[in-house]
Amino acid sequence: MLLPKFEYHEPLTVDEACRILGELGRKAKLLAGGTDLIVNMKKKVLSPTHVVSLSGIRDLKGLDSANGTVKLGACLTASEIAQSETLQKLFSALSKGAASLGSPLIRNLATVAGNLVSARPAADFPPPLLAYGAQVVLVKSSGERVVPLADFFKGPGQTVMDPDELLTQIILTKPPAGSGAGYFKLGLRKTLEISLTNAAAYLSLDPDGTIKTARIFLGSVAPTPLRSPSAEKVLTGEKPGEALFERAGEAAAGDSKPIDDFRASADYKKAMVAVLTKRALNMAFQEANAS
């Protein structure tokens, strides 16, 4: 299929990109990896009259670790995130989410910001990033703002971003000792698969071994990534263990809101939420014990 006609812009700085977006507004679409945008343009789902490439902006491709935080440039690819030793050590669930995204070819192109701003309910990056308490930096010509990722998604394909804003960074706080996280996804195939459901879990432990903090986030079971307060309540203040994690998984399934579709029934997805949540919690607990 042929692409519709458009004007191509290739800014070299964030300021230049913001200026272009400020002038063009909704007429423009940002191009990072292009794994969503180009497909949708070929299908005529989107027909922007201007495409603004971010490939020439070096400031969007860095990974900075300092002062207790790690900052991910918006154009870091899934492959770069999966292979980063820093992220494997500090944010293993994020690395696992990146490694499970698409195929090697897709991972070499798809960017972390692209995966977020597309706001797909089944996306791989949001649940682990949410479990780690990530924030995003949104920039436009008039200034910037920092938004908790938990407040970023409004619905399928919808975020809080203004038309002239650019997501430039994802900010993560380095996890404390005695904490860990896990991520699992389920698809009909092992690779090149959109999640039937996915689950991320984060645990931090008190010195006596009880659970101090628990965060559970689910994907593909609601219009936006879904937090499970019921599962977190089951876990907080308790001693970790298989029985506890099973109860938390059942609570997470109760919070989930999947729908029937051609890929699986809502009941099956709920059952799998319980299984994946338990697995993610086991992984998080093992990592917390080792840290």
Secondary structure by P-SEA (a helix, b strand, c coil): ccccbbbbbbbccaaaaaaaaaacccccccccccccaaaaaaaccccccbbbbcccccccccccccccbbbbcccccaaaaaaccccccccaaaaaaaaacccccccccccccccccccccccccaaaaaaabbbbbbbcccbbbbbcccccccccccccccccccccbbbbcccccccccbbbbbccccccccccbbbbbbbbbcccccccbbbbbbccccccccccaaaaaacccccccaaaaaaaaaaaaaabbbbbcccccaaaaaaaaaaaaaaaaaaaaaaaaac
